[in-house]
């Protein structure tokens, strides 16, 4: 996995219950990143890295750069 330089803030996405289709997951992440203030270039870098491999690579990249909302639920 290639390390990419992205913002240190990890936007929250709701992955539990989401369709596991790669395009759906990318859409969720890109919307969360935009909402968190990522630049279009940062979003493009994330998308390029996430789609550079198979579905497992996509999921690993998402988990590296985003916070799953269900993890927040477990903190309470």
Kinemage of the C-alpha trace (Angstrom):
@kinemage 1
@onewidth
@group {chain A} dominant
@subgroup {mainchain}
@vectorlist {calphas} color= white
{ca unk a 1} P 0.000 0.000 0.000
{ca unk a 2} L 1.410 3.373 -1.013
{ca unk a 3} L 1.353 6.052 1.671
{ca unk a 4} L -0.489 9.142 0.533
{ca unk a 5} L -0.433 12.501 2.249
{ca unk a 6} L -3.960 13.399 3.290
{ca unk a 7} L -5.372 15.597 6.025
{ca unk a 8} L -4.913 14.295 9.543
{ca unk a 9} L -8.601 14.700 10.347
{ca unk a 10} L -10.472 11.438 9.860
{ca unk a 11} L -14.039 12.172 8.741
{ca unk a 12} L -16.736 9.884 10.098
{ca unk a 13} L -18.609 7.587 7.719
{ca unk a 14} L -21.474 5.196 8.479
{ca unk a 15} L -20.170 1.902 7.094
{ca unk a 16} L -22.327 -0.499 9.106
{ca unk a 17} L -25.417 -1.241 7.070
{ca unk a 18} L -24.021 0.439 3.956
{ca unk a 19} L -23.999 -1.387 0.649
{ca unk a 20} L -20.531 -2.902 0.253
{ca unk a 21} L -20.402 -1.903 -3.412
{ca unk a 22} L -17.111 -0.088 -4.063
{ca unk a 23} L -18.822 2.871 -5.746
{ca unk a 24} L -21.222 3.274 -2.824
{ca unk a 25} L -18.373 3.230 -0.312
{ca unk a 26} L -16.327 5.704 -2.356
{ca unk a 27} L -19.330 8.019 -2.583
{ca unk a 28} L -19.891 7.919 1.173
{ca unk a 29} L -16.237 8.674 1.819
{ca unk a 30} L -15.964 11.437 -0.746
{ca unk a 31} L -19.052 13.198 0.659
{ca unk a 32} L -17.677 12.913 4.209
{ca unk a 33} L -14.289 14.230 3.080
{ca unk a 34} L -15.865 17.223 1.332
{ca unk a 35} L -17.937 17.955 4.434
{ca unk a 36} L -14.744 17.750 6.554
{ca unk a 37} L -13.034 20.335 4.363
{ca unk a 38} L -10.716 18.167 2.281
{ca unk a 39} L -9.626 19.829 -0.955
{ca unk a 40} L -10.620 18.343 -4.325
{ca unk a 41} L -6.970 17.316 -4.791
{ca unk a 42} L -6.940 15.453 -1.451
{ca unk a 43} L -10.180 13.677 -2.321
{ca unk a 44} L -8.775 12.704 -5.716
{ca unk a 45} L -5.584 11.368 -4.075
{ca unk a 46} L -7.692 9.257 -1.685
{ca unk a 47} L -9.847 7.945 -4.542
{ca unk a 48} L -6.810 7.105 -6.667
{ca unk a 49} L -5.183 5.175 -3.806
{ca unk a 50} L -8.404 3.424 -2.785
{ca unk a 51} L -9.036 2.203 -6.334
{ca unk a 52} L -5.439 1.113 -6.974
{ca unk a 53} L -6.115 -2.452 -5.839
{ca unk a 54} L -8.836 -4.948 -5.037
{ca unk a 55} L -11.856 -4.604 -2.732
{ca unk a 56} L -9.752 -5.455 0.331
{ca unk a 57} L -7.337 -2.649 -0.565
{ca unk a 58} L -10.286 -0.271 -0.917
{ca unk a 59} L -11.538 -1.182 2.562
{ca unk a 60} L -8.070 -0.908 4.107
{ca unk a 61} L -7.601 2.543 2.579
{ca unk a 62} L -10.998 3.673 3.852
{ca unk a 63} L -10.238 2.438 7.373
{ca unk a 64} L -6.869 4.213 7.320
{ca unk a 65} L -8.331 7.614 6.419
{ca unk a 66} L -11.871 7.564 7.846
{ca unk a 67} L -13.487 6.896 11.216
{ca unk a 68} L -16.320 4.362 11.165
{ca unk a 69} L -19.358 5.824 12.952
{ca unk a 70} L -19.916 2.492 14.725
{ca unk a 71} L -16.573 2.974 16.502
{ca unk a 72} L -17.981 6.201 18.009
{ca unk a 73} L -21.056 4.263 19.191
{ca unk a 74} L -18.840 1.769 21.047
{ca unk a 75} L -17.162 4.544 23.059
{ca unk a 76} L -20.319 5.318 25.051
